Amino acid sequence: MDCLMIFNHLNDLIFTKHNAIFEEHIKNLALAQGLILKEQLEETLDSNVFIQLFSPIVSSHRIMHFQFGNSYTTIQFHTDFKLQFREFMDYVFIVISGEKVAYLIDMFVTFARYLCGPEIYQLRTNNCKSTLYTRLIDQWLLLRNRDQAVFVEGLEQLIINNDISATCLQSLKESIAKLSVHPECSKIHALLFVDNKCLSLYSSTPAKELAPADILFLIILTHCVSEESGHLESFQVLLSGSDVEPKCLPHAVHVVELFPQVFLVYLVEMGDPLVSATLFETFHHLHRLRFIQVQREMASIQMGYENVDLSIRKLNGYLKKCKVKNLESSQKQLIKKWDVLKGKYREYLKTLSNEALLRAESLAMNLLDSLKEIHNLTAVDDSILKCSAAHVLQAIPKVRQDLADFNEYFLVKGIKNFSLGSEDSLTKHKYLEEFPGLVHFLYIDRNTHKVTTPSLDMQAEKAEFIQKKIWSMVTFAHSHLQEGHTAIIWKDTIFTYGYFLWFEDSSGDSLKFTLTPDLGSKIPGILHEDYYMKLKTAMHPKLPAQKVRAYELFVMYLGLVTASSVLEQTRKLASTIWELKSLPTHVINLI
């Protein structure tokens, strides 16, 4: 990635991240256009330069988007570089890169949502958040290039013996029991990560179940902490939740590196989840309404207006039960402003008056200000962040003491979870003997998004070559999945590859389908949105998504292995994965 820019609705630049080469190019461009003087070339690039250079194209994008409903999403340069746009809550994200830009820009929107929710402007006003946002992007770019689970957006479980696993869980359970007696820590999760792998998780009874996407985000977040072992770091994030559509649920996150590459994370629920979820829903519907009203389509405007009205009524009901200081006056202002705005929409729907609709546009901005005010009152609470941090600091020493004897073991396992040639008791199958020609595989349970895969020994001969082949295999397979292909076998000059995605019902019986739906430009993954949940819903619309089980398997064999052997061995491989996970897996039908 060369540059990321975020503009608000006034075309002001609120955030930028770019590399040195891009900055030099922009400076030369600005010099040629008289925007800076020659003596300013050595100075830090002023944000006004970006605004003057890119504001016209942002304005053009907005006009095409709002007035014609036909916005362009990508501009291809004469080189391999692309400029891509993405709108989120009235903010325009722009990425310039030679990489697969659609994937990058979706992730940058996702990280901004995790840190700021609907109020992206905090990236300009809050230096801590903008710094963390930059670190998140850097760490994610680094991890996706070296870690298999992060690359496929899954969770890899550390494979350890039962005694050590029980010790870890018991230590977390005891620390949660001590912390949850404090009212502000009653809904709390404790997690242990080793490098990028999940070691253990324990939650208090009232706490909501964590979504796999949120756990993956936390793994990335742990790599943003200080390198100083034992130092506790004060984040506040808004998790997406376990629903199909992402929400913004406020949590306090406390991260400490217990030992090298061993991270302890405490996650404390804040505020009212119903208020947070409905508030985010209201933001979404209001922005959607502002978009469609420019089209002057009465049916769409009426539906959009009714969606906002329903969301605000739900929000108002939840706010009445919410005990937050200074909330009552903001709540009253919200309802007052909506009543006035609602009147303008009713007037338009009755008379088709353009004046009423134009007035509604300006009033909608005032309503947004009230929603942002309520968001800040209900989702941001520094006192809980500081108070819970104080309690967590008291719990850390005991957990560190409990696990001190295993720190070297964790470090080794973090580097090499298991390999194809393992002969220890944890790996009952000697994969090199059981599956002749097998080079590598990734098995992903797309219900929990747990990844089972041999570790890559980056010190081995030709390690980088093998890694590039694996990354290329996943990219190729997912590009064909986007085109509707759920089972493919292909070759290059060295290896034979296979990719299979299949579905089962809750009893383990294979589910047939006749057509894979087109999900457009959606990228297979879970961080931006759960692609596989949407796929299950679209492919099996008559079944609840929770009752459809999805599994994904990538295999890489030596090139001499035939397609029929790949099919036969893949069936066998899928049926034996459970021995590593200690859970049975049904035999798959790959044809």
C-alpha positions, 0 to 999 in steps of 0.5 A, a space after each residue: 500500500 502506498 497511501 490511505 486517505 480518509 475525507 469527511 463530508 466537507 472534503 477535509 482530510 482527517 487521516 493519512 498514511 503513506 510511504 516515503 516514495 509516495 510523499 516524494 511523488 506528491 511533493 514533486 506534483 505539488 511543486 509543479 502546480 505551485 502548491 509548495 515552494 522549493 524550500 518546502 520540499 524538505 518539510 513535512 507534507 501539509 495536509 492542505 496539499 492532499 486536500 487541494 490535489 484530491 478534493 476534486 476527485 472526492 467531490 466527483 465521486 460524491 456527485 456520482 454516488 449521491 446524485 446519480 447513484 452510479 459511483 465509480 469504485 476504482 480508477 486504474 492508472 496506466 501502471 499497475 496502481 489503482 485508486 479505490 474508494 469506499 464510503 463508510 458513514 459519510 466518510 470517504 476512504 481512498 487507497 492507492 496501491 499496486 496490491 489487490 486494493 479492494 481487500 485492503 480498503 475493506 480492512 482499513 474501514 474495518 479497523 476504523 470501525 473497531 476503533 471509532 465506531 460510526 464516529 471516524 472523525 476521532 482519528 483526527 481529534 484523538 492522537 492515541 486512536 490515530 496512532 493505534 490505527 496506524 499500528 494496526 494497519 502495519 501489524 495486519 499487513 505484516 501478519 498476513 504476509 507471514 501467518 497462515 491463519 491470519 492470511 485465511 482469516 481464521 483462528 489457529 489453536 495451539 495444540 498442547 497436552 491436556 494437563 497444561 491446557 487444564 492449568 491455563 484454563 484454571 488460572 484464567 477461571 480463578 482470575 475471572 472469579 476475582 475480577 468479576 466481583 467488581 461491578 465494572 468487571 462483571 462481564 469479562 473475558 480472559 484470553 491467552 495467545 501464543 504469538 498468533 495462536 489461541 491458547 485458552 479462553 474463559 468468560 464470566 457467566 453474564 458475558 456475551 460469546 465472542 465472535 471469531 472475527 473479534 478474537 482475530 482482531 484481538 490477536 492483531 491488536 496484541 502485536 501493537 503492544 509495547 515490546 516491554 514485557 509486563 507493561 499493561 496497555 489502555 485500549 477501548 474498542 467497539 467489537 462487531 459481535 456475533 450477528 451476521 451484520 457487524 455492530 459496534 459493541 464497546 469494550 475495554 481491552 487490557 493487554 499484557 505480554 506475560 512472557 515472550 510472545 505469550 499475551 494475556 488479554 482481558 476484555 470488559 464489556 462496557 455500556 448497554 449492548 442494546 443501545 450500542 447495537 441500535 445506535 449503530 443501526 440508526 447511523 446506518 439507516 440515516 446515512 442510507 436515507 441521505 443517499 437515496 433521497 438524492 435519487 428522488 425515488 419516493 418508494 425508496 425514500 419512504 422505506 428509508 424514512 420508516 427504517 430510521 423512524 423504527 430505529 430511533 423509536 427502538 433507541 429511545 426505548 433503550 435509552 430510557 433504561 440507560 443510566 448514564 450522566 447527562 444523557 437525558 437532555 441529549 435524548 430529548 434533543 434527539 427526539 425533538 430533532 427527529 420529530 421536525 425532520 420526520 415532518 419534512 419527510 412526511 411533507 415531501 411524501 405528500 406533496 413531492 416538494 423539493 424544498 421540503 427534501 432540501 430542508 430535510 437534508 440540512 436537518 439530517 446533519 443536525 440529527 447526526 450531531 445528536 447521534 454522535 453526542 449520544 454515542 460519545 456518552 454511551 460508548 466512551 467511558 474512560 473511568 471504566 477503562 482506568 478502573 478496570 485496568 487497576 483491577 486487572 493489574 492486581 490479577 496479572 501476577 498470579 496468572 504469570 506465576 501459574 504459567 511460568 513453568 511453561 513459558 519456554 514450552 509455549 515459545 517452542 509450540 508457538 513457532 512449531 505447532 505440529 508438522 507433517 512428519 511429527 511422531 509425537 503422541 499429539 499427532 497420531 497420523 504420520 502425514 508423510 507416510 499416510 498421504 504420499 506426496 502431501 506437501 501441505 494442507 489447511 483445514 478450516 472449520 468455517 463454523 468456528 473458523 478454527 484452522 488446522 495446518 502444519 507449521 511452516 519452518 521458515 528456517 528450512 531450505 526453500 521455505 520462502 518458495 513454499 510459502 509463496 506457493 501456499 499464499 498463491 494457492 489460497 488466493 487462486 482458490 478464493 478467486 474461483 470461489 468468488 466465481 462460484 466454484 467450490 471444488 477445483 484441482 489444478 497444477 503448476 510445473 511443480 505441485 498439484 493443488 486442490 480446494 474444496 468447500 462443502 456443507 453439512 447439516 447439524 447431523 453431519 449429512 452432506 447438503 447439496 446445492 445446484 448453484 453458488 450465488 454471486 456475492 459480487 466483490 465480497 472477499 472470502 474472510 470474516 474480519 470485514 464481514 462473515 463471507 461464509 455466513 452470507 454464503 450459507 444463507 444464500 446457498 441454503 435459504 430454507 435452512 437457518 444459517 446456524 444449522 448449516 455447517 461449512 468446511 474448507 480444505 486446501 491441499 498441496 501435493 507433489 506434481 506427480 500425484 494424480 487428480 483421482 489420488 488427490 480426491 481419495 487422499 483429501 477424503 481421508 485427510 478430512 476424516 482424520 483431522 479430528 485426531 488433532 482437534 479431539 473432535 470427530 469430523 464427518 467424511 466429506 463428499 467432494 464430488 
